[in-house]
Amino acid sequence: MPISQSVGRNGANLRREVQYVQALLNVFRAERGQTVLDLDGLVGPRTIGAIEEFQTAVTGVVDGRVDPGAQAITALEGQTAGVLDELRTVTMFALLLSHRPVEEEPPVVEDPVLDDAELQTLVQSIFAE
């Protein structure tokens, strides 16, 4: 989900887009053993600080704002590309491993085979009625 407007210092800070950026920042923070941000969609000192920290470490352009199509959002989304591939793989294996085959169908009972005497008796009983 790309962002359509700026998130962070002096940004439009649309709640859903802020949550998206917070989630991406959390991937970066978790990999560094840092506490994650609440995904509350609010831009406060912690979110701006996390943006600046990410920008300092990754992009070198530090303004406390994530702009659509700019370095910070590209880098944030780029860090999850491998994670998403891994997540897809893990999900597929989980689905395969949790699959339960349909219960075995009961064996097909073959139609009885009548010998000539039994067949003749059956035909006679049908016409006798």
Contacts in CASP RR format, 6 or more apart in sequence:
PFRMAT RR
TARGET T0000
AUTHOR 0000-0000-0000
METHOD contacts of the structure
MODEL  1
MPISQSVGRNGANLRREVQYVQALLNVFRAERGQTVLDLDGLVGPRTIGA
IEEFQTAVTGVVDGRVDPGAQAITALEGQTAGVLDELRTVTMFALLLSHR
PVEEEPPVVEDPVLDDAELQTLVQSIFAE
1 20 0 8 1.000
2 68 0 8 1.000
2 69 0 8 1.000
2 73 0 8 1.000
2 77 0 8 1.000
3 14 0 8 1.000
3 17 0 8 1.000
3 20 0 8 1.000
3 21 0 8 1.000
3 66 0 8 1.000
3 68 0 8 1.000
3 73 0 8 1.000
4 14 0 8 1.000
4 17 0 8 1.000
4 68 0 8 1.000
5 11 0 8 1.000
5 12 0 8 1.000
5 13 0 8 1.000
5 14 0 8 1.000
5 17 0 8 1.000
5 68 0 8 1.000
6 12 0 8 1.000
6 13 0 8 1.000
6 65 0 8 1.000
6 66 0 8 1.000
6 67 0 8 1.000
6 68 0 8 1.000
7 13 0 8 1.000
7 14 0 8 1.000
7 17 0 8 1.000
7 18 0 8 1.000
7 20 0 8 1.000
7 21 0 8 1.000
7 43 0 8 1.000
7 51 0 8 1.000
7 65 0 8 1.000
7 66 0 8 1.000
8 18 0 8 1.000
8 21 0 8 1.000
8 43 0 8 1.000
8 47 0 8 1.000
8 48 0 8 1.000
8 51 0 8 1.000
8 64 0 8 1.000
8 65 0 8 1.000
8 66 0 8 1.000
9 43 0 8 1.000
9 48 0 8 1.000
9 51 0 8 1.000
9 63 0 8 1.000
9 64 0 8 1.000
9 65 0 8 1.000
10 65 0 8 1.000
11 43 0 8 1.000
11 65 0 8 1.000
13 41 0 8 1.000
13 43 0 8 1.000
15 41 0 8 1.000
15 42 0 8 1.000
16 41 0 8 1.000
18 41 0 8 1.000
18 42 0 8 1.000
18 43 0 8 1.000
18 47 0 8 1.000
19 39 0 8 1.000
19 40 0 8 1.000
19 41 0 8 1.000
21 47 0 8 1.000
21 51 0 8 1.000
21 66 0 8 1.000
21 73 0 8 1.000
21 76 0 8 1.000
22 37 0 8 1.000
22 38 0 8 1.000
22 39 0 8 1.000
22 40 0 8 1.000
22 41 0 8 1.000
22 47 0 8 1.000
22 50 0 8 1.000
23 39 0 8 1.000
24 76 0 8 1.000
24 77 0 8 1.000
24 79 0 8 1.000
24 80 0 8 1.000
25 37 0 8 1.000
25 47 0 8 1.000
25 50 0 8 1.000
25 51 0 8 1.000
25 54 0 8 1.000
25 76 0 8 1.000
26 36 0 8 1.000
26 37 0 8 1.000
26 39 0 8 1.000
27 76 0 8 1.000
27 79 0 8 1.000
27 80 0 8 1.000
27 83 0 8 1.000
28 50 0 8 1.000
28 54 0 8 1.000
28 57 0 8 1.000
28 58 0 8 1.000
28 76 0 8 1.000
28 79 0 8 1.000
29 35 0 8 1.000
29 36 0 8 1.000
29 37 0 8 1.000
29 50 0 8 1.000
30 36 0 8 1.000
37 46 0 8 1.000
37 47 0 8 1.000
37 50 0 8 1.000
48 64 0 8 1.000
49 64 0 8 1.000
51 64 0 8 1.000
51 65 0 8 1.000
51 66 0 8 1.000
51 72 0 8 1.000
52 62 0 8 1.000
52 64 0 8 1.000
54 72 0 8 1.000
54 75 0 8 1.000
54 76 0 8 1.000
55 61 0 8 1.000
55 62 0 8 1.000
55 63 0 8 1.000
55 64 0 8 1.000
55 72 0 8 1.000
56 62 0 8 1.000
58 72 0 8 1.000
58 75 0 8 1.000
59 71 0 8 1.000
59 72 0 8 1.000
59 75 0 8 1.000
60 71 0 8 1.000
61 71 0 8 1.000
61 72 0 8 1.000
65 72 0 8 1.000
66 72 0 8 1.000
66 73 0 8 1.000
66 76 0 8 1.000
67 73 0 8 1.000
114 122 0 8 1.000
END
